[in-house]
Amino acid sequence: MKIPEENCLEKRHAKTKDIALFRELFDSYFRTLTTYAYRFVCDWQTAEDITQDVFTSLWEKKENIDFDDPIKPYLYRAVYNRSINYLNSALTQKRIEGADTIDELINREILSYNQHDTLLLKEITDEINRFVDTLPPQCRTVYKLSREKNLRNKEIAAQMEISEKAVEKHISKALNEIRNHLVRLDILSILVCLIGNSSCH
């Protein structure tokens, strides 16, 4: 049986090992993870904050993490998730400021961009339109009536003979599918960066 003094020494030794391992991980991955986050958020300070948050969370959860498993995929996935959450929050804030959806954000901001940015936004709009055409028929029709024909939910419900609740669900599904599609193509980060940069023009 170990005496208390030995237990204390062991705990201190284990803590010292934890700190050393954490420092090694931080020194090895902080820069590359920050660069990875920057690809999404287009702002170096925000990218650093995201990476710092990931390491803080890692330290807080260290007792539940098996450091014998590869840690690199975990770190990259954590940075990716936090970056996407940041982008979603940025788009939410833009909607609060006066635009409802991704397509409305593009239409509202497009006149303030230079020619290159405008062409890029047109490509994004075209990609959204192509993707909308792949949505389930009823979902696609509801979305187009709302966004292209500017019909109110009540009018769409009457025209399609469905409930207003069903209209809301179809629009919500379409917007979520569009957002996920843009994320998969790394387009969402470009869109947020362009919209963010418009305030500097």
CNS distance restraints for C-alpha pairs under 8 A (distance, minus, plus):
assign (resid   2 and name CA) (resid   6 and name CA) 6.07 0.50 0.50
assign (resid   2 and name CA) (resid   7 and name CA) 6.57 0.50 0.50
assign (resid   3 and name CA) (resid   7 and name CA) 6.53 0.50 0.50
assign (resid   4 and name CA) (resid   8 and name CA) 6.24 0.50 0.50
assign (resid   5 and name CA) (resid   9 and name CA) 6.26 0.50 0.50
assign (resid   6 and name CA) (resid  10 and name CA) 6.10 0.50 0.50
assign (resid   7 and name CA) (resid  11 and name CA) 6.19 0.50 0.50
assign (resid   8 and name CA) (resid  12 and name CA) 6.19 0.50 0.50
assign (resid   9 and name CA) (resid  13 and name CA) 6.06 0.50 0.50
assign (resid  10 and name CA) (resid  14 and name CA) 6.09 0.50 0.50
assign (resid  11 and name CA) (resid  15 and name CA) 6.10 0.50 0.50
assign (resid  12 and name CA) (resid  16 and name CA) 6.10 0.50 0.50
assign (resid  13 and name CA) (resid  17 and name CA) 6.23 0.50 0.50
assign (resid  14 and name CA) (resid  18 and name CA) 6.20 0.50 0.50
assign (resid  15 and name CA) (resid  19 and name CA) 6.24 0.50 0.50
assign (resid  16 and name CA) (resid  20 and name CA) 6.16 0.50 0.50
assign (resid  17 and name CA) (resid  21 and name CA) 6.03 0.50 0.50
assign (resid  18 and name CA) (resid  22 and name CA) 6.03 0.50 0.50
assign (resid  19 and name CA) (resid  23 and name CA) 6.04 0.50 0.50
assign (resid  20 and name CA) (resid  24 and name CA) 6.18 0.50 0.50
assign (resid  21 and name CA) (resid  25 and name CA) 6.23 0.50 0.50
assign (resid  22 and name CA) (resid  26 and name CA) 6.05 0.50 0.50
assign (resid  22 and name CA) (resid  59 and name CA) 7.44 0.50 0.50
assign (resid  23 and name CA) (resid  27 and name CA) 6.02 0.50 0.50
assign (resid  24 and name CA) (resid  28 and name CA) 6.01 0.50 0.50
assign (resid  25 and name CA) (resid  29 and name CA) 5.96 0.50 0.50
assign (resid  25 and name CA) (resid  30 and name CA) 7.81 0.50 0.50
assign (resid  26 and name CA) (resid  30 and name CA) 5.28 0.50 0.50
assign (resid  26 and name CA) (resid  55 and name CA) 7.29 0.50 0.50
assign (resid  27 and name CA) (resid  31 and name CA) 7.81 0.50 0.50
assign (resid  29 and name CA) (resid  33 and name CA) 5.83 0.50 0.50
assign (resid  30 and name CA) (resid  34 and name CA) 6.01 0.50 0.50
assign (resid  30 and name CA) (resid  51 and name CA) 6.72 0.50 0.50
assign (resid  30 and name CA) (resid  52 and name CA) 7.88 0.50 0.50
assign (resid  31 and name CA) (resid  35 and name CA) 6.25 0.50 0.50
assign (resid  32 and name CA) (resid  36 and name CA) 6.18 0.50 0.50
assign (resid  33 and name CA) (resid  37 and name CA) 6.16 0.50 0.50
assign (resid  33 and name CA) (resid  51 and name CA) 6.36 0.50 0.50
assign (resid  33 and name CA) (resid  75 and name CA) 7.79 0.50 0.50
assign (resid  33 and name CA) (resid  76 and name CA) 6.78 0.50 0.50
assign (resid  33 and name CA) (resid  79 and name CA) 7.02 0.50 0.50
assign (resid  34 and name CA) (resid  38 and name CA) 6.10 0.50 0.50
assign (resid  34 and name CA) (resid  44 and name CA) 7.60 0.50 0.50
assign (resid  34 and name CA) (resid  47 and name CA) 5.25 0.50 0.50
assign (resid  34 and name CA) (resid  48 and name CA) 5.36 0.50 0.50
assign (resid  34 and name CA) (resid  50 and name CA) 7.63 0.50 0.50
assign (resid  34 and name CA) (resid  51 and name CA) 5.71 0.50 0.50
assign (resid  35 and name CA) (resid  39 and name CA) 6.63 0.50 0.50
assign (resid  35 and name CA) (resid  44 and name CA) 7.96 0.50 0.50
assign (resid  35 and name CA) (resid  47 and name CA) 7.26 0.50 0.50
assign (resid  36 and name CA) (resid  40 and name CA) 7.42 0.50 0.50
assign (resid  36 and name CA) (resid  79 and name CA) 7.85 0.50 0.50
assign (resid  37 and name CA) (resid  41 and name CA) 6.37 0.50 0.50
assign (resid  37 and name CA) (resid  47 and name CA) 5.04 0.50 0.50
assign (resid  37 and name CA) (resid  48 and name CA) 7.88 0.50 0.50
assign (resid  37 and name CA) (resid  50 and name CA) 7.27 0.50 0.50
assign (resid  37 and name CA) (resid  51 and name CA) 7.38 0.50 0.50
assign (resid  37 and name CA) (resid  79 and name CA) 6.32 0.50 0.50
assign (resid  37 and name CA) (resid  80 and name CA) 6.79 0.50 0.50
assign (resid  37 and name CA) (resid  83 and name CA) 6.13 0.50 0.50
assign (resid  38 and name CA) (resid  42 and name CA) 5.01 0.50 0.50
assign (resid  38 and name CA) (resid  43 and name CA) 5.94 0.50 0.50
assign (resid  38 and name CA) (resid  44 and name CA) 5.89 0.50 0.50
assign (resid  38 and name CA) (resid  46 and name CA) 7.75 0.50 0.50
assign (resid  38 and name CA) (resid  47 and name CA) 5.08 0.50 0.50
assign (resid  39 and name CA) (resid 189 and name CA) 7.63 0.50 0.50
assign (resid  40 and name CA) (resid  83 and name CA) 6.35 0.50 0.50
assign (resid  40 and name CA) (resid  84 and name CA) 7.53 0.50 0.50
assign (resid  40 and name CA) (resid  87 and name CA) 7.88 0.50 0.50
assign (resid  40 and name CA) (resid 186 and name CA) 7.45 0.50 0.50
assign (resid  40 and name CA) (resid 189 and name CA) 4.81 0.50 0.50
assign (resid  40 and name CA) (resid 190 and name CA) 7.50 0.50 0.50
assign (resid  41 and name CA) (resid  46 and name CA) 7.07 0.50 0.50
assign (resid  41 and name CA) (resid  47 and name CA) 6.63 0.50 0.50
assign (resid  41 and name CA) (resid  83 and name CA) 6.55 0.50 0.50
assign (resid  41 and name CA) (resid  86 and name CA) 7.60 0.50 0.50
assign (resid  41 and name CA) (resid  87 and name CA) 6.86 0.50 0.50
assign (resid  41 and name CA) (resid 189 and name CA) 5.96 0.50 0.50
assign (resid  41 and name CA) (resid 192 and name CA) 7.74 0.50 0.50
assign (resid  41 and name CA) (resid 193 and name CA) 6.94 0.50 0.50
assign (resid  42 and name CA) (resid  47 and name CA) 7.79 0.50 0.50
assign (resid  42 and name CA) (resid 189 and name CA) 7.49 0.50 0.50
assign (resid  42 and name CA) (resid 193 and name CA) 6.03 0.50 0.50
assign (resid  43 and name CA) (resid  47 and name CA) 6.14 0.50 0.50
assign (resid  44 and name CA) (resid  48 and name CA) 6.16 0.50 0.50
assign (resid  45 and name CA) (resid  49 and name CA) 6.19 0.50 0.50
assign (resid  46 and name CA) (resid  50 and name CA) 6.16 0.50 0.50
assign (resid  47 and name CA) (resid  51 and name CA) 6.27 0.50 0.50
assign (resid  47 and name CA) (resid  83 and name CA) 7.87 0.50 0.50
assign (resid  48 and name CA) (resid  52 and name CA) 6.01 0.50 0.50
assign (resid  49 and name CA) (resid  53 and name CA) 6.11 0.50 0.50
assign (resid  50 and name CA) (resid  54 and name CA) 6.35 0.50 0.50
assign (resid  50 and name CA) (resid  79 and name CA) 6.69 0.50 0.50
assign (resid  50 and name CA) (resid  82 and name CA) 6.50 0.50 0.50
assign (resid  50 and name CA) (resid  83 and name CA) 6.93 0.50 0.50
assign (resid  51 and name CA) (resid  55 and name CA) 6.43 0.50 0.50
assign (resid  51 and name CA) (resid  79 and name CA) 6.24 0.50 0.50
assign (resid  52 and name CA) (resid  56 and name CA) 6.14 0.50 0.50
assign (resid  53 and name CA) (resid  57 and name CA) 6.08 0.50 0.50
assign (resid  54 and name CA) (resid  58 and name CA) 6.10 0.50 0.50
assign (resid  54 and name CA) (resid  75 and name CA) 7.31 0.50 0.50
assign (resid  54 and name CA) (resid  78 and name CA) 6.42 0.50 0.50
assign (resid  54 and name CA) (resid  79 and name CA) 6.48 0.50 0.50
assign (resid  55 and name CA) (resid  59 and name CA) 6.18 0.50 0.50
assign (resid  56 and name CA) (resid  60 and name CA) 6.29 0.50 0.50
assign (resid  57 and name CA) (resid  61 and name CA) 6.14 0.50 0.50
assign (resid  58 and name CA) (resid  62 and name CA) 5.80 0.50 0.50
assign (resid  61 and name CA) (resid  65 and name CA) 6.59 0.50 0.50
assign (resid  67 and name CA) (resid  71 and name CA) 6.62 0.50 0.50
assign (resid  70 and name CA) (resid  74 and name CA) 7.63 0.50 0.50
assign (resid  71 and name CA) (resid  75 and name CA) 6.31 0.50 0.50
assign (resid  72 and name CA) (resid  76 and name CA) 6.27 0.50 0.50
assign (resid  73 and name CA) (resid  77 and name CA) 6.02 0.50 0.50
assign (resid  74 and name CA) (resid  78 and name CA) 6.10 0.50 0.50
assign (resid  75 and name CA) (resid  79 and name CA) 6.20 0.50 0.50
assign (resid  76 and name CA) (resid  80 and name CA) 6.03 0.50 0.50
assign (resid  77 and name CA) (resid  81 and name CA) 6.11 0.50 0.50
assign (resid  78 and name CA) (resid  82 and name CA) 6.23 0.50 0.50
assign (resid  79 and name CA) (resid  83 and name CA) 6.01 0.50 0.50
assign (resid  80 and name CA) (resid  84 and name CA) 6.21 0.50 0.50
assign (resid  81 and name CA) (resid  85 and name CA) 6.15 0.50 0.50
assign (resid  82 and name CA) (resid  86 and name CA) 6.13 0.50 0.50
assign (resid  83 and name CA) (resid  87 and name CA) 6.32 0.50 0.50
assign (resid  84 and name CA) (resid  88 and name CA) 6.13 0.50 0.50
assign (resid  84 and name CA) (resid 183 and name CA) 7.87 0.50 0.50
assign (resid  85 and name CA) (resid  89 and name CA) 6.16 0.50 0.50
assign (resid  86 and name CA) (resid  90 and name CA) 6.14 0.50 0.50
assign (resid  87 and name CA) (resid  91 and name CA) 6.23 0.50 0.50
assign (resid  87 and name CA) (resid 188 and name CA) 7.51 0.50 0.50
assign (resid  87 and name CA) (resid 189 and name CA) 6.72 0.50 0.50
assign (resid  87 and name CA) (resid 192 and name CA) 6.83 0.50 0.50
assign (resid  88 and name CA) (resid  92 and name CA) 6.11 0.50 0.50
assign (resid  89 and name CA) (resid  93 and name CA) 6.15 0.50 0.50
assign (resid  90 and name CA) (resid  94 and name CA) 6.33 0.50 0.50
assign (resid  90 and name CA) (resid 192 and name CA) 7.15 0.50 0.50
assign (resid  91 and name CA) (resid  95 and name CA) 6.22 0.50 0.50
assign (resid  91 and name CA) (resid 102 and name CA) 7.83 0.50 0.50
assign (resid  91 and name CA) (resid 192 and name CA) 6.96 0.50 0.50
assign (resid  92 and name CA) (resid  96 and name CA) 6.30 0.50 0.50
assign (resid  93 and name CA) (resid  97 and name CA) 6.32 0.50 0.50
assign (resid  94 and name CA) (resid  98 and name CA) 6.70 0.50 0.50
assign (resid  94 and name CA) (resid  99 and name CA) 6.32 0.50 0.50
assign (resid  94 and name CA) (resid 105 and name CA) 7.59 0.50 0.50
assign (resid  95 and name CA) (resid  99 and name CA) 4.25 0.50 0.50
assign (resid  95 and name CA) (resid 100 and name CA) 4.88 0.50 0.50
assign (resid  95 and name CA) (resid 101 and name CA) 6.64 0.50 0.50
assign (resid  95 and name CA) (resid 105 and name CA) 7.66 0.50 0.50
assign (resid  96 and name CA) (resid 100 and name CA) 7.69 0.50 0.50
assign (resid  99 and name CA) (resid 104 and name CA) 5.69 0.50 0.50
assign (resid  99 and name CA) (resid 105 and name CA) 5.58 0.50 0.50
assign (resid  99 and name CA) (resid 108 and name CA) 7.36 0.50 0.50
assign (resid 100 and name CA) (resid 104 and name CA) 6.12 0.50 0.50
assign (resid 100 and name CA) (resid 105 and name CA) 7.25 0.50 0.50
assign (resid 101 and name CA) (resid 105 and name CA) 6.11 0.50 0.50
assign (resid 101 and name CA) (resid 175 and name CA) 7.50 0.50 0.50
assign (resid 102 and name CA) (resid 106 and name CA) 6.41 0.50 0.50
assign (resid 102 and name CA) (resid 179 and name CA) 7.98 0.50 0.50
assign (resid 103 and name CA) (resid 107 and name CA) 6.34 0.50 0.50
assign (resid 103 and name CA) (resid 125 and name CA) 7.14 0.50 0.50
assign (resid 104 and name CA) (resid 108 and name CA) 5.91 0.50 0.50
assign (resid 105 and name CA) (resid 109 and name CA) 6.15 0.50 0.50
assign (resid 105 and name CA) (resid 195 and name CA) 7.84 0.50 0.50
assign (resid 106 and name CA) (resid 110 and name CA) 5.67 0.50 0.50
assign (resid 106 and name CA) (resid 121 and name CA) 6.91 0.50 0.50
assign (resid 106 and name CA) (resid 125 and name CA) 7.68 0.50 0.50
assign (resid 109 and name CA) (resid 113 and name CA) 7.38 0.50 0.50
assign (resid 109 and name CA) (resid 195 and name CA) 6.85 0.50 0.50
assign (resid 109 and name CA) (resid 198 and name CA) 7.32 0.50 0.50
assign (resid 110 and name CA) (resid 118 and name CA) 6.12 0.50 0.50
assign (resid 110 and name CA) (resid 121 and name CA) 7.33 0.50 0.50
assign (resid 111 and name CA) (resid 118 and name CA) 7.70 0.50 0.50
assign (resid 112 and name CA) (resid 198 and name CA) 6.38 0.50 0.50
assign (resid 112 and name CA) (resid 201 and name CA) 7.00 0.50 0.50
assign (resid 113 and name CA) (resid 117 and name CA) 5.57 0.50 0.50
assign (resid 113 and name CA) (resid 118 and name CA) 5.75 0.50 0.50
assign (resid 113 and name CA) (resid 198 and name CA) 6.54 0.50 0.50
assign (resid 113 and name CA) (resid 201 and name CA) 7.48 0.50 0.50
assign (resid 114 and name CA) (resid 118 and name CA) 6.14 0.50 0.50
assign (resid 115 and name CA) (resid 119 and name CA) 6.23 0.50 0.50
assign (resid 116 and name CA) (resid 120 and name CA) 6.31 0.50 0.50
assign (resid 117 and name CA) (resid 121 and name CA) 6.13 0.50 0.50
assign (resid 117 and name CA) (resid 194 and name CA) 7.31 0.50 0.50
assign (resid 118 and name CA) (resid 122 and name CA) 6.17 0.50 0.50
assign (resid 119 and name CA) (resid 123 and name CA) 6.34 0.50 0.50
assign (resid 120 and name CA) (resid 124 and name CA) 6.36 0.50 0.50
assign (resid 121 and name CA) (resid 125 and name CA) 6.10 0.50 0.50
assign (resid 121 and name CA) (resid 191 and name CA) 7.54 0.50 0.50
assign (resid 122 and name CA) (resid 126 and name CA) 6.08 0.50 0.50
assign (resid 123 and name CA) (resid 127 and name CA) 6.15 0.50 0.50
assign (resid 124 and name CA) (resid 128 and name CA) 6.22 0.50 0.50
assign (resid 124 and name CA) (resid 187 and name CA) 7.45 0.50 0.50
assign (resid 125 and name CA) (resid 129 and name CA) 6.22 0.50 0.50
assign (resid 126 and name CA) (resid 130 and name CA) 6.17 0.50 0.50
assign (resid 127 and name CA) (resid 131 and name CA) 6.19 0.50 0.50
assign (resid 128 and name CA) (resid 132 and name CA) 6.08 0.50 0.50
assign (resid 128 and name CA) (resid 178 and name CA) 6.77 0.50 0.50
assign (resid 129 and name CA) (resid 133 and name CA) 6.45 0.50 0.50
assign (resid 130 and name CA) (resid 134 and name CA) 7.07 0.50 0.50
assign (resid 131 and name CA) (resid 135 and name CA) 7.02 0.50 0.50
assign (resid 131 and name CA) (resid 178 and name CA) 7.20 0.50 0.50
assign (resid 131 and name CA) (resid 181 and name CA) 7.86 0.50 0.50
assign (resid 132 and name CA) (resid 140 and name CA) 6.18 0.50 0.50
assign (resid 132 and name CA) (resid 174 and name CA) 7.55 0.50 0.50
assign (resid 132 and name CA) (resid 178 and name CA) 7.42 0.50 0.50
assign (resid 133 and name CA) (resid 140 and name CA) 6.61 0.50 0.50
assign (resid 134 and name CA) (resid 140 and name CA) 7.80 0.50 0.50
assign (resid 135 and name CA) (resid 139 and name CA) 6.33 0.50 0.50
assign (resid 135 and name CA) (resid 140 and name CA) 5.32 0.50 0.50
assign (resid 135 and name CA) (resid 174 and name CA) 7.36 0.50 0.50
assign (resid 136 and name CA) (resid 140 and name CA) 5.91 0.50 0.50
assign (resid 137 and name CA) (resid 141 and name CA) 6.10 0.50 0.50
assign (resid 138 and name CA) (resid 142 and name CA) 6.15 0.50 0.50
assign (resid 138 and name CA) (resid 170 and name CA) 7.72 0.50 0.50
assign (resid 139 and name CA) (resid 143 and name CA) 6.18 0.50 0.50
assign (resid 139 and name CA) (resid 170 and name CA) 4.97 0.50 0.50
assign (resid 139 and name CA) (resid 171 and name CA) 6.98 0.50 0.50
assign (resid 139 and name CA) (resid 173 and name CA) 7.58 0.50 0.50
assign (resid 139 and name CA) (resid 174 and name CA) 6.59 0.50 0.50
assign (resid 140 and name CA) (resid 144 and name CA) 6.17 0.50 0.50
assign (resid 140 and name CA) (resid 174 and name CA) 7.34 0.50 0.50
assign (resid 141 and name CA) (resid 145 and name CA) 6.09 0.50 0.50
assign (resid 142 and name CA) (resid 146 and name CA) 6.17 0.50 0.50
assign (resid 142 and name CA) (resid 156 and name CA) 6.85 0.50 0.50
assign (resid 142 and name CA) (resid 167 and name CA) 6.52 0.50 0.50
assign (resid 142 and name CA) (resid 170 and name CA) 6.55 0.50 0.50
assign (resid 142 and name CA) (resid 171 and name CA) 6.67 0.50 0.50
assign (resid 143 and name CA) (resid 147 and name CA) 5.96 0.50 0.50
assign (resid 143 and name CA) (resid 148 and name CA) 7.90 0.50 0.50
assign (resid 143 and name CA) (resid 170 and name CA) 7.15 0.50 0.50
assign (resid 143 and name CA) (resid 171 and name CA) 5.54 0.50 0.50
assign (resid 143 and name CA) (resid 174 and name CA) 6.72 0.50 0.50
assign (resid 144 and name CA) (resid 148 and name CA) 5.04 0.50 0.50
assign (resid 144 and name CA) (resid 149 and name CA) 6.66 0.50 0.50
assign (resid 145 and name CA) (resid 149 and name CA) 4.78 0.50 0.50
assign (resid 145 and name CA) (resid 150 and name CA) 6.30 0.50 0.50
assign (resid 145 and name CA) (resid 151 and name CA) 5.82 0.50 0.50
assign (resid 145 and name CA) (resid 156 and name CA) 6.80 0.50 0.50
assign (resid 146 and name CA) (resid 150 and name CA) 4.83 0.50 0.50
assign (resid 146 and name CA) (resid 151 and name CA) 4.97 0.50 0.50
assign (resid 146 and name CA) (resid 152 and name CA) 6.50 0.50 0.50
assign (resid 146 and name CA) (resid 153 and name CA) 7.23 0.50 0.50
assign (resid 146 and name CA) (resid 156 and name CA) 7.42 0.50 0.50
assign (resid 147 and name CA) (resid 151 and name CA) 7.60 0.50 0.50
assign (resid 151 and name CA) (resid 155 and name CA) 6.00 0.50 0.50
assign (resid 151 and name CA) (resid 156 and name CA) 6.27 0.50 0.50
assign (resid 152 and name CA) (resid 156 and name CA) 6.28 0.50 0.50
assign (resid 153 and name CA) (resid 157 and name CA) 6.06 0.50 0.50
assign (resid 153 and name CA) (resid 164 and name CA) 5.93 0.50 0.50
assign (resid 153 and name CA) (resid 167 and name CA) 6.23 0.50 0.50
assign (resid 153 and name CA) (resid 168 and name CA) 7.20 0.50 0.50
assign (resid 154 and name CA) (resid 158 and name CA) 6.27 0.50 0.50
assign (resid 154 and name CA) (resid 164 and name CA) 5.87 0.50 0.50
assign (resid 155 and name CA) (resid 159 and name CA) 6.13 0.50 0.50
assign (resid 156 and name CA) (resid 160 and name CA) 6.01 0.50 0.50
assign (resid 156 and name CA) (resid 164 and name CA) 7.80 0.50 0.50
assign (resid 156 and name CA) (resid 167 and name CA) 7.14 0.50 0.50
assign (resid 157 and name CA) (resid 161 and name CA) 5.48 0.50 0.50
assign (resid 157 and name CA) (resid 162 and name CA) 4.88 0.50 0.50
assign (resid 157 and name CA) (resid 163 and name CA) 5.41 0.50 0.50
assign (resid 157 and name CA) (resid 164 and name CA) 5.33 0.50 0.50
assign (resid 157 and name CA) (resid 166 and name CA) 7.91 0.50 0.50
assign (resid 157 and name CA) (resid 167 and name CA) 6.33 0.50 0.50
assign (resid 158 and name CA) (resid 162 and name CA) 6.73 0.50 0.50
assign (resid 158 and name CA) (resid 163 and name CA) 7.86 0.50 0.50
assign (resid 162 and name CA) (resid 166 and name CA) 6.44 0.50 0.50
assign (resid 162 and name CA) (resid 167 and name CA) 7.26 0.50 0.50
assign (resid 163 and name CA) (resid 167 and name CA) 6.51 0.50 0.50
assign (resid 164 and name CA) (resid 168 and name CA) 6.28 0.50 0.50
assign (resid 165 and name CA) (resid 169 and name CA) 6.28 0.50 0.50
assign (resid 166 and name CA) (resid 170 and name CA) 6.21 0.50 0.50
assign (resid 167 and name CA) (resid 171 and name CA) 6.25 0.50 0.50
assign (resid 168 and name CA) (resid 172 and name CA) 6.09 0.50 0.50
assign (resid 169 and name CA) (resid 173 and name CA) 6.03 0.50 0.50
assign (resid 170 and name CA) (resid 174 and name CA) 6.10 0.50 0.50
assign (resid 171 and name CA) (resid 175 and name CA) 6.20 0.50 0.50
assign (resid 172 and name CA) (resid 176 and name CA) 6.18 0.50 0.50
assign (resid 173 and name CA) (resid 177 and name CA) 6.09 0.50 0.50
assign (resid 174 and name CA) (resid 178 and name CA) 6.11 0.50 0.50
assign (resid 175 and name CA) (resid 179 and name CA) 6.10 0.50 0.50
assign (resid 176 and name CA) (resid 180 and name CA) 6.15 0.50 0.50
assign (resid 177 and name CA) (resid 181 and name CA) 6.08 0.50 0.50
assign (resid 178 and name CA) (resid 182 and name CA) 6.23 0.50 0.50
assign (resid 179 and name CA) (resid 183 and name CA) 6.24 0.50 0.50
assign (resid 179 and name CA) (resid 188 and name CA) 7.23 0.50 0.50
assign (resid 180 and name CA) (resid 184 and name CA) 6.21 0.50 0.50
assign (resid 181 and name CA) (resid 185 and name CA) 6.41 0.50 0.50
assign (resid 182 and name CA) (resid 186 and name CA) 6.03 0.50 0.50
assign (resid 182 and name CA) (resid 187 and name CA) 4.85 0.50 0.50
assign (resid 182 and name CA) (resid 188 and name CA) 5.03 0.50 0.50
assign (resid 183 and name CA) (resid 187 and name CA) 6.02 0.50 0.50
assign (resid 183 and name CA) (resid 188 and name CA) 5.28 0.50 0.50
assign (resid 183 and name CA) (resid 189 and name CA) 7.53 0.50 0.50
assign (resid 186 and name CA) (resid 190 and name CA) 7.22 0.50 0.50
assign (resid 187 and name CA) (resid 191 and name CA) 6.26 0.50 0.50
assign (resid 188 and name CA) (resid 192 and name CA) 6.27 0.50 0.50
assign (resid 189 and name CA) (resid 193 and name CA) 6.12 0.50 0.50
assign (resid 190 and name CA) (resid 194 and name CA) 6.18 0.50 0.50
assign (resid 191 and name CA) (resid 195 and name CA) 6.18 0.50 0.50
assign (resid 192 and name CA) (resid 196 and name CA) 5.93 0.50 0.50
assign (resid 193 and name CA) (resid 197 and name CA) 5.99 0.50 0.50
assign (resid 194 and name CA) (resid 198 and name CA) 6.26 0.50 0.50
assign (resid 195 and name CA) (resid 199 and name CA) 7.55 0.50 0.50
assign (resid 197 and name CA) (resid 201 and name CA) 7.14 0.50 0.50
